[in-house]
C-alpha cells in the first residue's frame, strides 16, 4: 500500500508540473457509488479428485467464486488540465466502504452441485490510479453538434476484501461458520490500457453534457487465501492470471458556477471478460496448474463531485 501511495503522489506531481505551463489546471473530488458482479471460474474436469474428498469427479466448470453483488463507495481525487495543446484527467481513487455477498460453488461431473456456501464481504484496503490523455486532432472534430475528443486511457488498481463466515446453500459438506470469522482473503490486482472518445455538448453557458465510451485490454490477477485450511499450506492458495477485455460507458452533467467552480453528476456502466489460468496449492510449496480459467464482470453506479480552478 505504501508503494501504491508513493506512485500516486509521483503521478499527480508529474501531471501538475506538465500542465501548469500550458494548461488550465483544476482539482476536485468525487464520491462514487457502485454495484458490481464478478465470477471466477475454472475447469479441472480432466483431473482426478484426491482420495477422501467426497467427489467422484470434477465438473466443468469445477468451481465458481462470485461477488453477487459487491457494493462499494469510493472517494476520488482528480487533477485535470485543459488547454489548446491538449487535455488530461488524472484520478486517484480509494475505497471507503464495501459490502455484499461472496458465493462459492463446487461441481461434480454432470454439474451436480457438491458444495454451495455464501459469505459476507468486507472491505480491506487498496486503491486505483487512472489516466485519460487527449489524442492530437487536426482541428476541432464535430459530430451531431457535439465536440468529439479521442483519447487514450490507462490504469492500475489493487483491491482487498475479507470473506467472513459461511452460510449453507443447497449443499454444504463443511457446515456453517460464524460471520465473525474471516475464512478467505481476496486480493485483486488489475491493469488496463485502451482507447476512448469524449463527446461534449454545451447546452447553455453554464451547463454541459458529456458522454464517454471506452474499450480496453489488460490483466486481472486474483489471489485467494484460505485461512481455515492449514492442509493447503501457506497462503495465498489460489492464483488467477487472466487477460481481460472490457468496456465502459458514462454520461455526465456539469454545471459551472459564477465563481468558476464546477459541479458534476454522472451515471456509468461497464463490463469485462477474462481468459487465462488458475494455479492451486501453497505459496511456498507444491502447486497444481495452471488450469483453464475465465472471469465475467460487470458494474454500474453513480458519481457526484466538484472541482475548482487551481
Backbone torsions as a table, in degrees:
resi	resn	phi	psi	omega
1	UNK	NA	-37.7	178.7
2	UNK	-61.4	-43.3	178.7
3	UNK	-63.5	-37.5	179.6
4	UNK	-64.2	-44.9	179.8
5	UNK	-64.9	-36.9	178.1
6	UNK	-63.9	-44.2	178.2
7	UNK	-60.7	-42.6	179.5
8	UNK	-61.3	-44.4	-179.2
9	UNK	-62.8	-43.4	179.4
10	UNK	-63.0	-43.0	-179.0
11	UNK	-63.9	-43.1	178.7
12	UNK	-63.9	-41.4	179.2
13	UNK	-64.4	-41.9	-179.9
14	UNK	-64.9	-40.7	179.7
15	UNK	-64.6	-41.4	179.2
16	UNK	-64.7	-44.2	-178.2
17	UNK	-64.9	-35.9	179.9
18	UNK	-70.1	-40.3	-171.2
19	UNK	-83.8	-25.4	-171.0
20	UNK	-64.2	-29.5	-176.1
21	UNK	-79.7	-22.3	-172.2
22	UNK	-133.1	-7.9	-173.9
23	UNK	-131.7	157.3	168.8
24	UNK	-83.5	125.5	-175.0
25	UNK	-104.5	137.3	172.6
26	UNK	-129.5	152.9	176.9
27	UNK	-126.6	146.9	-178.0
28	UNK	-162.0	-178.2	177.6
29	UNK	-145.2	152.1	178.8
30	UNK	-130.0	151.7	165.8
31	UNK	-109.9	126.2	-172.2
32	UNK	-120.1	122.7	178.9
33	UNK	-114.3	131.9	-175.8
34	UNK	-146.0	157.0	170.4
35	UNK	-126.0	133.2	-175.0
36	UNK	-138.9	161.2	177.7
37	UNK	-128.9	138.0	175.3
38	UNK	-143.8	129.0	172.7
39	UNK	-121.6	137.4	176.6
40	UNK	-115.9	121.2	-172.7
41	UNK	-124.8	149.1	173.1
42	UNK	-147.3	161.5	-177.3
43	UNK	-121.2	111.5	175.2
44	UNK	-118.9	25.1	-173.7
45	UNK	-65.0	-19.0	179.9
46	UNK	-85.5	-4.0	-179.9
47	UNK	-98.2	159.9	176.6
48	UNK	-98.1	126.8	178.6
49	UNK	-59.9	145.2	177.9
50	UNK	-65.0	153.4	179.9
51	UNK	-59.2	137.8	177.9
52	UNK	86.6	0.3	-179.3
53	UNK	-73.5	-22.8	-178.1
54	UNK	90.6	-9.0	-179.7
55	UNK	-101.1	132.6	179.4
56	UNK	-73.9	-41.6	177.6
57	UNK	-162.7	159.0	-175.9
58	UNK	-85.0	151.6	176.1
59	UNK	-93.7	179.0	177.1
60	UNK	-133.4	104.9	4.2
61	UNK	-73.2	153.6	178.8
62	UNK	-79.2	-37.0	-176.7
63	UNK	-148.2	145.8	173.3
64	UNK	-129.8	115.8	171.8
65	UNK	-101.5	129.7	-172.7
66	UNK	-144.5	142.0	167.5
67	UNK	-93.0	114.8	-168.8
68	UNK	-141.5	75.5	-6.4
69	UNK	-102.3	-176.2	169.4
70	UNK	-112.0	121.5	174.2
71	UNK	-99.6	136.7	-176.2
72	UNK	-148.1	144.4	172.2
73	UNK	-118.5	131.4	179.2
74	UNK	-126.4	149.2	168.2
75	UNK	-109.4	135.0	-176.6
76	UNK	-120.1	140.9	174.3
77	UNK	-114.0	127.1	-169.3
78	UNK	-123.3	133.0	169.0
79	UNK	-115.3	124.9	-178.5
80	UNK	-123.8	146.0	175.4
81	UNK	-127.0	134.9	179.1
82	UNK	-133.9	133.9	179.1
83	UNK	-171.6	174.5	178.9
84	UNK	-64.5	-28.5	-176.7
85	UNK	-79.9	-14.8	-178.2
86	UNK	151.1	-165.8	-179.1
87	UNK	-155.6	160.6	174.1
88	UNK	-155.1	156.8	169.8
89	UNK	-131.2	124.8	177.0
90	UNK	-119.1	122.5	-173.4
91	UNK	-124.1	129.4	171.8
92	UNK	-113.9	120.3	-176.3
93	UNK	-116.4	145.4	-179.4
94	UNK	-136.8	129.1	178.5
95	UNK	-70.2	139.1	178.8
96	UNK	-118.4	-15.5	177.3
97	UNK	-161.3	149.1	177.6
98	UNK	-161.0	156.3	177.7
99	UNK	-171.8	173.8	180.0
100	UNK	145.4	-160.6	-174.8
101	UNK	-124.4	137.3	176.4
102	UNK	-111.6	123.0	178.3
103	UNK	-107.2	142.3	179.4
104	UNK	-132.8	112.8	-177.6
105	UNK	-124.4	131.9	178.2
106	UNK	-120.8	141.7	-173.3
107	UNK	-126.2	143.3	168.8
108	UNK	-91.4	177.0	177.7
109	UNK	-55.1	143.9	-176.2
110	UNK	79.7	8.1	-178.9
111	UNK	58.2	37.7	169.7
112	UNK	-75.6	127.1	-176.5
113	UNK	-71.8	117.2	-179.8
114	UNK	-91.5	-39.7	-178.1
115	UNK	-148.8	139.2	175.7
116	UNK	-144.2	115.7	179.6
117	UNK	-132.6	157.0	178.7
118	UNK	-130.9	143.1	-177.9
119	UNK	-136.3	166.0	177.2
120	UNK	-92.2	137.0	176.4
121	UNK	-92.8	137.4	177.5
122	UNK	-134.4	146.1	-176.5
123	UNK	-72.9	134.7	169.5
124	UNK	-95.8	-103.2	174.3
125	UNK	-150.3	-174.1	179.7
126	UNK	142.4	-162.1	-179.2
127	UNK	167.5	179.2	-178.1
128	UNK	-149.7	155.2	172.6
129	UNK	-130.0	127.6	-179.6
130	UNK	-131.6	143.9	-178.2
131	UNK	-131.0	133.7	168.4
132	UNK	-119.3	131.1	-176.2
133	UNK	-134.9	122.7	-175.7
134	UNK	-66.2	138.4	176.0
135	UNK	-86.6	146.1	178.5
136	UNK	-66.2	142.5	177.9
137	UNK	-132.1	157.7	178.2
138	UNK	-86.2	84.8	-176.7
139	UNK	84.1	-171.8	-179.2
140	UNK	-88.0	126.2	179.2
141	UNK	-90.2	133.1	-179.3
142	UNK	-125.4	136.5	174.8
143	UNK	-143.5	120.3	-178.8
144	UNK	51.5	45.0	178.9
145	UNK	67.3	14.5	177.3
146	UNK	-113.7	139.8	174.5
147	UNK	-74.0	132.2	-176.9
148	UNK	-109.4	123.7	-179.5
149	UNK	-127.0	105.3	174.4
150	UNK	-75.4	152.5	-179.0
151	UNK	-155.0	165.3	171.3
152	UNK	-104.3	152.3	-179.1
153	UNK	-138.2	150.6	177.4
154	UNK	-156.9	156.8	-179.3
155	UNK	-164.3	161.5	174.6
156	UNK	-133.7	144.7	178.4
157	UNK	-150.1	148.9	173.5
158	UNK	-138.0	121.1	178.8
159	UNK	-125.3	139.1	-180.0
160	UNK	-127.9	133.9	-178.5
161	UNK	-134.0	148.3	171.8
162	UNK	-100.7	139.4	176.8
163	UNK	-109.0	113.4	-169.4
164	UNK	-111.8	130.4	175.0
165	UNK	71.6	172.4	174.8
166	UNK	-139.2	128.2	171.1
167	UNK	-113.6	134.9	-174.0
168	UNK	-80.1	139.6	173.2
169	UNK	-101.7	-136.4	-176.1
170	UNK	-69.4	-25.0	178.0
171	UNK	-143.3	136.0	-171.6
172	UNK	-153.9	74.5	-179.9
173	UNK	-60.3	-31.4	-175.1
174	UNK	-78.8	-22.5	-175.0
175	UNK	80.8	165.3	-177.0
176	UNK	-73.8	158.1	176.1
177	UNK	-134.7	141.4	-176.7
178	UNK	-60.7	146.0	-178.3
179	UNK	-67.7	-12.4	177.8
180	UNK	-77.8	-7.5	-177.0
181	UNK	-103.2	127.0	175.0
182	UNK	-83.7	114.4	-175.2
183	UNK	-95.3	-31.1	-176.6
184	UNK	-140.1	146.2	170.4
185	UNK	-117.7	133.1	-179.2
186	UNK	-119.2	126.7	172.4
187	UNK	-116.1	128.0	-179.4
188	UNK	-120.0	118.4	176.0
189	UNK	-110.6	132.9	-178.8
190	UNK	-133.6	149.5	174.5
191	UNK	-145.3	140.6	-178.3
192	UNK	-153.2	159.3	174.0
193	UNK	-151.3	147.3	-178.3
194	UNK	-171.8	-164.1	-178.1
195	UNK	-122.7	149.9	178.9
196	UNK	-145.8	168.6	174.3
197	UNK	-136.2	134.4	179.9
198	UNK	-112.0	118.4	177.7
199	UNK	-105.3	122.2	-175.4
200	UNK	-118.5	127.3	179.0
201	UNK	-125.9	109.3	179.4
202	UNK	-84.9	110.0	-174.0
203	UNK	-91.9	-13.8	172.8
204	UNK	-159.5	179.6	-178.6
205	UNK	-62.8	-27.7	-176.1
206	UNK	-110.6	-13.3	-170.8
207	UNK	-116.2	140.3	-179.2
208	UNK	-140.5	141.1	172.6
209	UNK	-109.4	130.8	178.3
210	UNK	-117.1	140.4	169.8
211	UNK	-124.2	133.7	178.7
212	UNK	-129.5	137.6	176.3
213	UNK	-133.6	131.3	-177.6
214	UNK	-133.7	147.0	166.7
215	UNK	-126.0	144.1	-176.7
216	UNK	-151.1	159.9	172.3
217	UNK	-127.0	156.6	-178.0
218	UNK	-178.2	-146.6	-173.1
219	UNK	-141.3	140.0	172.2
220	UNK	-127.9	121.0	176.1
221	UNK	-117.7	127.7	-178.4
222	UNK	-125.7	129.5	172.5
223	UNK	-113.2	138.0	-174.6
224	UNK	-121.6	118.9	-179.3
225	UNK	-108.9	115.9	178.4
226	UNK	-91.2	96.6	-172.7
227	UNK	-71.0	-23.0	-177.4
228	UNK	-102.5	18.4	-180.0
229	UNK	-122.9	74.8	178.7
230	UNK	-62.5	-21.0	179.3
231	UNK	-67.1	-18.0	179.4
232	UNK	-84.5	-8.7	-179.6
233	UNK	89.4	-164.8	-174.5
234	UNK	-69.2	144.9	-179.6
235	UNK	-82.1	156.3	-1.8
236	UNK	-75.3	164.2	-173.5
237	UNK	-116.4	-15.8	179.8
238	UNK	-132.7	135.0	-175.5
239	UNK	-130.8	110.5	175.1
240	UNK	-96.6	132.0	174.0
241	UNK	-127.2	111.0	-170.8
242	UNK	-130.9	133.6	168.3
243	UNK	-85.2	137.7	-171.4
244	UNK	-124.5	155.0	169.6
245	UNK	-137.6	137.2	-174.6
246	UNK	-153.8	179.0	179.4
247	UNK	-151.0	161.1	-178.8
248	UNK	-145.1	140.0	173.1
249	UNK	-129.5	137.5	-177.8
250	UNK	-144.3	137.9	175.0
251	UNK	-122.8	130.3	-174.5
252	UNK	-132.7	148.6	172.9
253	UNK	-116.0	129.7	179.3
254	UNK	-123.2	139.6	178.3
255	UNK	-129.4	124.0	179.6
256	UNK	-99.2	124.7	-179.5
257	UNK	-80.0	168.4	179.3
258	UNK	-64.0	-24.3	179.0
259	UNK	-83.7	-2.6	178.1
260	UNK	95.7	-7.2	176.0
261	UNK	-74.0	156.9	-178.7
262	UNK	-127.0	129.0	176.6
263	UNK	-106.4	144.2	-176.4
264	UNK	-143.7	153.9	173.1
265	UNK	-145.7	141.0	-176.8
266	UNK	-146.1	159.7	169.7
267	UNK	-123.5	148.1	-175.9
268	UNK	-148.8	158.0	175.6
269	UNK	-154.6	147.0	-179.4
270	UNK	-156.0	167.5	178.3
271	UNK	-149.5	165.1	-176.7
272	UNK	-155.9	141.8	172.2
273	UNK	-118.2	142.7	178.5
274	UNK	-131.1	143.2	177.6
275	UNK	-134.2	138.7	179.8
276	UNK	171.8	-133.8	-175.8
277	UNK	-141.8	165.7	176.3
278	UNK	-136.0	141.2	179.7
279	UNK	-120.6	136.9	-179.5
280	UNK	-115.0	150.4	176.2
281	UNK	144.6	-140.3	-177.0
282	UNK	-122.1	144.8	179.3
283	UNK	-60.3	-26.7	-178.2
284	UNK	-119.9	17.6	-176.0
285	UNK	-141.7	-157.7	-177.7
286	UNK	-66.8	149.8	-178.3
287	UNK	-135.6	156.0	176.5
288	UNK	-117.3	129.9	178.7
289	UNK	127.0	-172.3	7.0
290	UNK	-76.0	147.8	173.7
291	UNK	-106.1	155.2	179.8
292	UNK	-60.1	131.0	-177.4
293	UNK	-143.7	156.5	177.6
294	UNK	-153.0	161.3	-178.6
295	UNK	-137.0	153.2	174.4
296	UNK	-133.4	131.5	-177.4
297	UNK	-141.2	152.3	174.4
298	UNK	-156.5	154.6	177.9
299	UNK	-155.9	158.6	176.9
300	UNK	-155.7	156.1	-179.9
301	UNK	178.4	-166.6	-178.7
302	UNK	-132.8	157.8	179.3
303	UNK	-143.6	140.5	173.2
304	UNK	-131.3	145.9	-176.9
305	UNK	-163.7	179.5	178.9
306	UNK	-151.0	150.4	177.6
307	UNK	-144.3	158.3	179.7
308	UNK	-137.0	149.8	175.7
309	UNK	-63.2	147.2	-177.6
310	UNK	-116.6	NA	NA
